[in-house]
Amino acid sequence: MTNTSATTSTENRGTNRWVWLTLILGLVALCSSLSVAIYFYYHAGAWQASFSASAQELSDMRHTLKQNKKAIVALNESLQNLANDNKNSLQTLTQLQTQVTALHAQLSAQPLAHVLYLTQLAQDAVLYQFDANKAAIYLQAVHNELTQSTDAELQALDSSVQQTLATLKTMPPLNTAKIVSQLSLLQDTINTLPLTQTEPKNSAKAQLAPRSFWDNLWNNAWQGLQKVITVKHYGAEAPHFITPDERAYLNARLCLLLSQAQWAALSHDTGLFKSSIQGAEQWLKTHYDTNNATAQDILQQLKQLETTNLQPNFPELSPLINRIQKALISNGK
């Protein structure tokens, strides 16, 4: 019994301890809860304000994020538009560069085209007009055009032009128009040249003058007497008289030879020109009085014309024209 009571009291003590421990723990928990409740009670407003501020900030951040998204979309669109504009600008720039290149080529080709035109004019003056002076004038203009360029190829062309120009300047002048005009002036003086044989006096005016009856009677009697009586002179041989028809023939023959020389000069036939001039000289010496000053002047002019070369050996301009054409084509690419 005693053991049972002791055991019971011991259990009760243990139970009380646990009860007290539980109570103490409960009180501690209650105090802690009260403290926490009091703490939250006093700080709830601040926290609520902080939460409200945080919520407002979050809302603002969301709004800002939406605006930023819109701004990003707008920026992306702007960037895309700028990229498209840049692409179009690049295409426009490429087109402008192509046009500038074409214009530059045209500007470079214009002086060359002018040079080619002047060189072709010089060639025409050489081939068809046989005029070295005119060809030299055209090539001098070509030289003036090329000296304004800094292109090495054009400077090489200028060297060839200068060589050809120097050759043309050393050639004797040939002016067919002057030769033809000179021969025309000589033809105009033919009728005034005296012949080597005597011409009968022109009695046309005496015949046309009015005569009296006795003058006509005496003239008829004298003509009849001349038919009956023949008078002969011995000693010096009497000169041969040239009739007007013969004089016209001599003049016409000389004019024909000079005209033939004119035609040969215009056609640049050196052989025919020389033979015509020599024929005119021989005809003049045979039938006209060469002691006359006018006849001597004509012979001197014919002698000078006889040595004229109507087909001089001009320099060839075709290689120079081909080089200019090649340069023009290369600048046009």
Sine and cosine of phi, psi and omega as CSV:
sin_phi,cos_phi,sin_psi,cos_psi,sin_omega,cos_omega
0.00,0.00,-0.69,0.73,-0.03,-1.00
-0.90,0.43,-0.61,0.79,0.04,-1.00
-0.93,0.38,-0.56,0.83,-0.01,-1.00
-0.94,0.33,-0.64,0.77,-0.01,-1.00
-0.92,0.40,-0.67,0.74,0.00,-1.00
-0.90,0.43,-0.65,0.76,0.01,-1.00
-0.90,0.43,-0.64,0.77,-0.02,-1.00
-0.91,0.41,-0.69,0.72,-0.02,-1.00
-0.91,0.41,-0.59,0.81,0.02,-1.00
-0.91,0.41,-0.66,0.75,0.03,-1.00
-0.91,0.42,-0.62,0.79,-0.02,-1.00
-0.92,0.39,-0.64,0.77,0.03,-1.00
-0.88,0.47,-0.68,0.73,0.01,-1.00
-0.90,0.44,-0.59,0.81,-0.02,-1.00
-0.93,0.36,-0.63,0.77,-0.02,-1.00
-0.91,0.42,-0.65,0.76,0.03,-1.00
-0.85,0.53,-0.72,0.69,0.00,-1.00
-0.91,0.42,-0.57,0.82,0.00,-1.00
-0.92,0.40,-0.75,0.66,0.00,-1.00
-0.89,0.46,-0.64,0.77,0.03,-1.00
-0.89,0.45,-0.63,0.77,0.03,-1.00
-0.91,0.41,-0.67,0.74,-0.01,-1.00
-0.90,0.44,-0.70,0.72,-0.03,-1.00
-0.88,0.47,-0.70,0.71,0.02,-1.00
-0.89,0.46,-0.62,0.78,0.02,-1.00
-0.91,0.42,-0.67,0.75,0.02,-1.00
-0.89,0.45,-0.67,0.74,0.02,-1.00
-0.88,0.48,-0.68,0.74,0.00,-1.00
-0.91,0.41,-0.63,0.78,-0.01,-1.00
-0.91,0.42,-0.69,0.73,0.01,-1.00
-0.89,0.45,-0.66,0.75,0.01,-1.00
-0.89,0.46,-0.67,0.74,-0.01,-1.00
-0.90,0.43,-0.67,0.74,0.01,-1.00
-0.90,0.44,-0.68,0.74,0.01,-1.00
-0.87,0.49,-0.70,0.72,0.00,-1.00
-0.90,0.44,-0.65,0.76,-0.02,-1.00
-0.90,0.44,-0.68,0.74,0.01,-1.00
-0.90,0.43,-0.66,0.75,-0.01,-1.00
-0.89,0.46,-0.73,0.68,0.02,-1.00
-0.91,0.41,-0.55,0.84,-0.01,-1.00
-0.90,0.44,-0.71,0.70,-0.02,-1.00
-0.97,0.25,-0.45,0.89,-0.04,-1.00
-0.97,-0.24,0.01,1.00,-0.04,-1.00
-0.89,0.45,-0.63,0.77,-0.02,-1.00
-0.90,0.44,-0.69,0.73,0.00,-1.00
-0.91,0.42,-0.67,0.74,0.03,-1.00
-0.90,0.44,-0.65,0.76,0.01,-1.00
-0.89,0.45,-0.68,0.74,0.03,-1.00
-0.90,0.44,-0.63,0.78,0.02,-1.00
-0.92,0.40,-0.67,0.75,0.04,-1.00
-0.89,0.45,-0.64,0.77,0.02,-1.00
-0.90,0.43,-0.68,0.73,0.03,-1.00
-0.90,0.44,-0.66,0.75,0.01,-1.00
-0.90,0.43,-0.64,0.77,0.02,-1.00
-0.91,0.42,-0.65,0.76,0.02,-1.00
-0.91,0.42,-0.67,0.74,0.05,-1.00
-0.88,0.47,-0.65,0.76,0.02,-1.00
-0.90,0.43,-0.64,0.77,0.04,-1.00
-0.91,0.42,-0.68,0.74,0.03,-1.00
-0.89,0.45,-0.65,0.76,0.02,-1.00
-0.89,0.45,-0.64,0.77,0.05,-1.00
-0.90,0.44,-0.67,0.74,0.02,-1.00
-0.90,0.43,-0.69,0.72,0.04,-1.00
-0.89,0.46,-0.63,0.77,0.02,-1.00
-0.89,0.46,-0.66,0.75,0.04,-1.00
-0.89,0.45,-0.70,0.72,0.02,-1.00
-0.90,0.44,-0.64,0.76,0.03,-1.00
-0.90,0.44,-0.63,0.78,0.05,-1.00
-0.88,0.47,-0.69,0.72,0.04,-1.00
-0.89,0.45,-0.67,0.74,0.02,-1.00
-0.89,0.45,-0.63,0.77,0.03,-1.00
-0.90,0.43,-0.67,0.74,0.04,-1.00
-0.89,0.46,-0.69,0.73,0.03,-1.00
-0.90,0.44,-0.65,0.76,0.04,-1.00
-0.90,0.43,-0.64,0.77,0.05,-1.00
-0.88,0.47,-0.65,0.76,0.05,-1.00
-0.91,0.42,-0.67,0.74,0.03,-1.00
-0.89,0.46,-0.67,0.74,0.03,-1.00
-0.89,0.46,-0.65,0.76,0.03,-1.00
-0.91,0.42,-0.68,0.74,0.05,-1.00
-0.90,0.44,-0.65,0.76,0.04,-1.00
-0.90,0.44,-0.63,0.78,0.04,-1.00
-0.89,0.45,-0.67,0.74,0.03,-1.00
-0.91,0.41,-0.68,0.73,0.04,-1.00
-0.89,0.46,-0.63,0.77,0.03,-1.00
-0.90,0.44,-0.64,0.76,0.04,-1.00
-0.89,0.45,-0.71,0.70,0.04,-1.00
-0.90,0.44,-0.62,0.78,0.03,-1.00
-0.90,0.43,-0.64,0.77,0.05,-1.00
-0.89,0.45,-0.67,0.74,0.04,-1.00
-0.89,0.45,-0.69,0.73,0.03,-1.00
-0.89,0.45,-0.67,0.75,0.02,-1.00
-0.89,0.45,-0.64,0.77,0.04,-1.00
-0.90,0.44,-0.68,0.74,0.04,-1.00
-0.89,0.45,-0.67,0.74,0.03,-1.00
-0.90,0.45,-0.65,0.76,0.04,-1.00
-0.90,0.44,-0.63,0.78,0.05,-1.00
-0.90,0.44,-0.68,0.73,0.03,-1.00
-0.91,0.42,-0.64,0.77,0.02,-1.00
-0.89,0.45,-0.65,0.76,0.04,-1.00
-0.89,0.46,-0.68,0.73,0.02,-1.00
-0.90,0.43,-0.68,0.74,0.03,-1.00
-0.91,0.42,-0.63,0.78,0.04,-1.00
-0.89,0.46,-0.66,0.76,0.04,-1.00
-0.90,0.43,-0.63,0.78,0.03,-1.00
-0.91,0.41,-0.66,0.75,0.03,-1.00
-0.90,0.44,-0.59,0.81,0.04,-1.00
-0.96,0.30,-0.50,0.87,-0.06,-1.00
-0.98,0.18,-0.43,0.90,-0.04,-1.00
-0.88,0.47,-0.75,0.67,0.07,-1.00
-0.88,0.48,-0.62,0.79,0.02,-1.00
-0.91,0.42,-0.64,0.77,0.03,-1.00
-0.90,0.44,-0.64,0.77,0.05,-1.00
-0.91,0.41,-0.65,0.76,0.04,-1.00
-0.88,0.47,-0.68,0.73,0.02,-1.00
-0.89,0.45,-0.66,0.75,0.01,-1.00
-0.89,0.46,-0.70,0.72,0.00,-1.00
-0.91,0.41,-0.62,0.79,0.02,-1.00
-0.92,0.40,-0.63,0.78,0.05,-1.00
-0.91,0.40,-0.59,0.81,0.09,-1.00
-0.90,0.44,-0.64,0.77,0.06,-1.00
-0.89,0.45,-0.65,0.76,0.03,-1.00
-0.91,0.42,-0.65,0.76,0.05,-1.00
-0.89,0.46,-0.64,0.77,0.03,-1.00
-0.90,0.44,-0.52,0.85,0.00,-1.00
-0.98,0.18,-0.72,0.70,-0.12,-0.99
-0.97,0.24,-0.63,0.77,-0.16,-0.99
-0.95,-0.31,-0.47,0.88,-0.02,-1.00
-0.95,-0.30,-0.22,0.98,-0.01,-1.00
0.79,0.62,0.64,0.77,-0.07,-1.00
-0.92,-0.39,0.98,-0.18,-0.01,-1.00
-0.93,0.36,-0.55,0.83,-0.02,-1.00
-0.91,0.42,-0.71,0.71,0.00,-1.00
-0.91,0.41,-0.67,0.74,0.05,-1.00
-0.88,0.48,-0.63,0.78,0.03,-1.00
-0.91,0.42,-0.59,0.81,0.04,-1.00
-0.90,0.44,-0.69,0.72,0.03,-1.00
-0.90,0.44,-0.70,0.72,-0.01,-1.00
-0.93,0.37,-0.50,0.86,0.10,-1.00
-0.90,0.43,-0.63,0.78,0.08,-1.00
-0.90,0.43,-0.61,0.79,0.08,-1.00
-0.88,0.47,-0.70,0.71,0.02,-1.00
-0.88,0.48,-0.65,0.76,0.02,-1.00
-0.90,0.43,-0.59,0.81,0.04,-1.00
-0.93,0.37,-0.69,0.72,-0.09,-1.00
-0.95,0.30,-0.50,0.87,0.00,-1.00
-0.93,0.38,-0.31,0.95,0.02,-1.00
-0.99,0.13,-0.11,0.99,-0.03,-1.00
-0.98,-0.18,0.50,-0.87,0.05,-1.00
-0.97,-0.25,0.09,1.00,0.00,-1.00
-0.95,0.31,0.72,-0.70,-0.03,-1.00
-0.91,0.42,-0.60,0.80,-0.01,-1.00
-0.91,0.41,-0.64,0.76,0.02,-1.00
-0.94,0.35,-0.55,0.84,0.07,-1.00
-0.92,0.40,-0.59,0.81,0.09,-1.00
-0.91,0.42,-0.62,0.78,0.08,-1.00
-0.89,0.46,-0.64,0.77,0.00,-1.00
-0.89,0.45,-0.56,0.83,0.05,-1.00
-0.89,0.46,-0.69,0.73,0.04,-1.00
-0.91,0.42,-0.63,0.78,0.01,-1.00
-0.89,0.46,-0.67,0.74,-0.01,-1.00
-0.91,0.42,-0.62,0.78,0.04,-1.00
-0.90,0.45,-0.72,0.69,0.02,-1.00
-0.90,0.44,-0.64,0.77,0.00,-1.00
-0.90,0.43,-0.65,0.76,0.03,-1.00
-0.90,0.44,-0.61,0.79,0.03,-1.00
-0.91,0.41,-0.67,0.75,-0.01,-1.00
-0.91,0.41,-0.59,0.81,-0.03,-1.00
-0.94,0.34,-0.39,0.92,0.02,-1.00
-1.00,0.08,-0.14,0.99,-0.05,-1.00
-0.99,0.15,0.55,-0.83,0.02,-1.00
-0.92,0.40,0.59,-0.81,-0.02,-1.00
-0.93,0.36,0.58,-0.82,0.03,-1.00
-0.71,-0.70,0.92,-0.38,-0.01,-1.00
-0.83,-0.56,1.00,-0.10,-0.05,-1.00
-0.91,0.42,-0.55,0.84,0.01,-1.00
-0.90,0.44,-0.63,0.77,0.04,-1.00
-0.92,0.40,-0.62,0.79,0.02,-1.00
-0.90,0.43,-0.72,0.70,0.00,-1.00
-0.89,0.46,-0.67,0.74,0.02,-1.00
-0.91,0.42,-0.63,0.77,0.03,-1.00
-0.89,0.45,-0.67,0.75,0.03,-1.00
-0.92,0.39,-0.56,0.83,0.05,-1.00
-0.91,0.42,-0.65,0.76,0.05,-1.00
-0.90,0.43,-0.60,0.80,0.05,-1.00
-0.91,0.41,-0.61,0.79,0.03,-1.00
-0.90,0.44,-0.56,0.83,-0.02,-1.00
-0.93,0.36,-0.37,0.93,-0.03,-1.00
-1.00,-0.08,0.01,1.00,-0.08,-1.00
-0.91,0.42,-0.66,0.75,-0.06,-1.00
-0.91,0.42,-0.32,0.95,-0.02,-1.00
-1.00,-0.05,-0.03,1.00,-0.05,-1.00
-0.98,0.18,0.67,-0.74,0.08,-1.00
-0.99,0.17,0.55,-0.83,0.01,-1.00
-1.00,0.01,0.29,-0.96,0.06,-1.00
-0.97,0.26,-0.38,0.92,0.01,-1.00
-0.96,-0.29,0.41,-0.91,-0.14,-0.99
-0.97,0.23,0.63,-0.77,0.08,-1.00
-0.98,-0.21,0.64,-0.77,0.06,-1.00
-0.91,0.41,0.53,-0.85,0.02,-1.00
-0.93,0.37,0.60,-0.80,-0.03,-1.00
-0.99,0.16,0.95,-0.32,0.01,-1.00
-0.97,-0.24,0.41,0.91,-0.04,-1.00
-0.91,0.41,-0.62,0.79,-0.02,-1.00
-0.92,0.39,-0.61,0.79,0.02,-1.00
-0.92,0.39,-0.57,0.82,0.00,-1.00
-0.95,0.30,-0.55,0.83,-0.03,-1.00
-0.99,0.17,-0.22,0.98,-0.02,-1.00
-0.95,0.32,0.58,-0.82,0.00,-1.00
-0.92,0.39,0.69,-0.72,-0.02,-1.00
-0.88,-0.48,0.42,-0.91,0.04,-1.00
-1.00,0.10,0.11,-0.99,0.02,-1.00
-0.88,0.48,-0.70,0.72,-0.04,-1.00
-0.93,0.38,-0.57,0.82,0.06,-1.00
-0.91,0.42,-0.66,0.75,0.01,-1.00
-0.92,0.39,-0.61,0.80,0.01,-1.00
-0.91,0.41,-0.71,0.71,0.02,-1.00
-0.90,0.43,-0.60,0.80,-0.02,-1.00
-0.93,0.38,-0.66,0.75,0.01,-1.00
-0.92,0.40,-0.64,0.77,0.01,-1.00
-0.91,0.41,-0.66,0.75,0.00,-1.00
-0.91,0.42,-0.65,0.76,0.04,-1.00
-0.91,0.42,-0.61,0.79,0.04,-1.00
-0.93,0.38,-0.62,0.78,0.03,-1.00
-0.91,0.41,-0.59,0.81,0.03,-1.00
-0.90,0.43,-0.51,0.86,0.03,-1.00
-0.96,0.28,-0.46,0.89,-0.04,-1.00
-1.00,0.05,-0.70,0.72,-0.09,-1.00
-0.98,-0.19,0.75,-0.67,0.06,-1.00
-0.94,-0.34,0.81,-0.59,-0.02,-1.00
-0.96,-0.28,0.81,-0.58,0.03,-1.00
-0.90,-0.43,0.63,-0.77,0.03,-1.00
-0.91,-0.41,0.73,-0.69,0.04,-1.00
-0.94,-0.34,0.48,-0.88,-0.04,-1.00
0.90,-0.44,-0.81,-0.59,-0.01,-1.00
-0.90,0.43,0.63,-0.78,-0.02,-1.00
-0.96,0.29,0.70,-0.72,-0.01,-1.00
-0.95,0.31,0.63,-0.77,0.00,-1.00
-0.93,0.37,0.46,-0.89,0.04,-1.00
-1.00,0.08,0.80,-0.59,-0.01,-1.00
-0.99,0.11,0.65,-0.76,0.04,-1.00
-0.99,-0.12,0.82,-0.58,0.02,-1.00
-0.98,0.20,0.32,-0.95,0.04,-1.00
-0.85,0.53,-0.58,0.82,0.02,-1.00
-0.91,0.42,-0.64,0.76,0.03,-1.00
-0.92,0.39,-0.63,0.78,0.06,-1.00
-0.88,0.48,-0.69,0.73,0.02,-1.00
-0.89,0.45,-0.62,0.79,0.01,-1.00
-0.91,0.41,-0.70,0.71,0.00,-1.00
-0.87,0.48,-0.69,0.73,0.01,-1.00
-0.92,0.40,-0.67,0.74,-0.02,-1.00
-0.91,0.42,-0.61,0.79,0.03,-1.00
-0.90,0.43,-0.68,0.73,0.03,-1.00
-0.92,0.40,-0.64,0.76,0.06,-1.00
-0.90,0.44,-0.61,0.80,0.02,-1.00
-0.89,0.45,-0.69,0.73,0.02,-1.00
-0.89,0.45,-0.66,0.75,0.02,-1.00
-0.93,0.36,-0.60,0.80,0.07,-1.00
-0.91,0.42,-0.63,0.78,0.06,-1.00
-0.90,0.45,-0.60,0.80,0.08,-1.00
-0.91,0.41,-0.60,0.80,0.06,-1.00
-0.89,0.46,-0.72,0.69,0.02,-1.00
-0.88,0.48,-0.65,0.76,0.02,-1.00
-0.91,0.42,-0.59,0.81,0.03,-1.00
-0.92,0.40,-0.66,0.75,0.02,-1.00
-0.92,0.39,-0.57,0.82,0.02,-1.00
-1.00,-0.03,0.02,1.00,0.03,-1.00
0.84,0.55,0.70,0.72,0.08,-1.00
-0.99,-0.17,0.99,-0.12,-0.09,-1.00
-0.90,0.43,-0.65,0.76,-0.03,-1.00
-0.89,0.45,-0.76,0.65,0.02,-1.00
-0.90,0.43,-0.61,0.80,0.00,-1.00
-0.89,0.45,-0.71,0.70,-0.03,-1.00
-0.91,0.41,-0.69,0.72,0.01,-1.00
-0.91,0.42,-0.61,0.80,0.02,-1.00
-0.92,0.40,-0.68,0.73,0.02,-1.00
-0.90,0.43,-0.67,0.74,0.03,-1.00
-0.90,0.43,-0.63,0.77,0.06,-1.00
-0.89,0.46,-0.64,0.77,0.02,-1.00
-0.92,0.40,-0.64,0.77,0.05,-1.00
-0.88,0.47,-0.73,0.69,-0.02,-1.00
-0.90,0.43,-0.66,0.75,0.03,-1.00
-0.90,0.43,-0.63,0.77,0.01,-1.00
-0.92,0.38,-0.66,0.75,0.01,-1.00
-0.93,0.38,-0.52,0.85,-0.07,-1.00
-0.98,0.19,-0.67,0.74,-0.19,-0.98
-0.93,-0.38,-0.11,0.99,-0.04,-1.00
-0.84,-0.54,0.37,-0.93,-0.04,-1.00
-0.98,0.19,0.95,-0.31,-0.05,-1.00
-0.98,0.17,-0.11,0.99,0.09,-1.00
-0.98,0.22,-0.20,0.98,0.01,-1.00
-0.96,0.30,0.62,-0.79,-0.05,-1.00
-0.90,0.43,-0.63,0.78,0.01,-1.00
-0.91,0.41,-0.67,0.74,0.02,-1.00
-0.90,0.43,-0.63,0.78,0.03,-1.00
-0.91,0.42,-0.63,0.77,0.04,-1.00
-0.90,0.43,-0.65,0.76,0.03,-1.00
-0.90,0.43,-0.68,0.74,0.03,-1.00
-0.88,0.47,-0.62,0.79,0.01,-1.00
-0.92,0.40,-0.67,0.74,0.02,-1.00
-0.91,0.42,-0.65,0.76,0.03,-1.00
-0.91,0.42,-0.58,0.81,0.02,-1.00
-0.90,0.43,-0.63,0.77,0.03,-1.00
-0.93,0.36,-0.64,0.77,0.01,-1.00
-0.94,0.35,-0.44,0.90,-0.05,-1.00
-0.89,0.46,-0.51,0.86,-0.03,-1.00
-1.00,0.04,0.08,1.00,-0.04,-1.00
-0.96,0.29,0.76,-0.65,0.07,-1.00
-0.99,-0.14,0.94,-0.34,-0.05,-1.00
-0.99,0.14,-0.15,0.99,0.02,-1.00
-0.75,-0.66,0.94,0.34,0.00,-1.00
-0.93,0.38,0.33,-0.94,-0.03,-1.00
-1.00,0.09,1.00,0.08,-0.02,-1.00
-0.97,0.25,0.47,-0.88,0.08,-1.00
-0.92,0.38,0.51,-0.86,-0.02,-1.00
-0.99,0.15,0.80,-0.60,-0.02,-1.00
-0.98,-0.21,-0.09,1.00,-0.03,-1.00
-0.89,0.46,-0.69,0.73,0.04,-1.00
-0.86,0.51,-0.63,0.77,0.03,-1.00
-0.91,0.42,-0.65,0.76,0.02,-1.00
-0.91,0.42,-0.63,0.77,0.03,-1.00
-0.90,0.44,-0.65,0.76,0.02,-1.00
-0.91,0.41,-0.64,0.77,0.03,-1.00
-0.91,0.40,-0.64,0.77,0.03,-1.00
-0.89,0.45,-0.67,0.74,0.04,-1.00
-0.89,0.45,-0.67,0.74,0.04,-1.00
-0.90,0.44,-0.60,0.80,0.03,-1.00
-0.91,0.40,-0.65,0.76,0.01,-1.00
-0.93,0.37,-0.66,0.75,-0.01,-1.00
-0.92,0.38,-0.58,0.82,0.05,-1.00
-0.96,0.29,-0.40,0.91,0.02,-1.00
-0.98,0.19,-0.26,0.97,-0.01,-1.00
-0.97,0.25,0.00,0.00,0.00,0.00
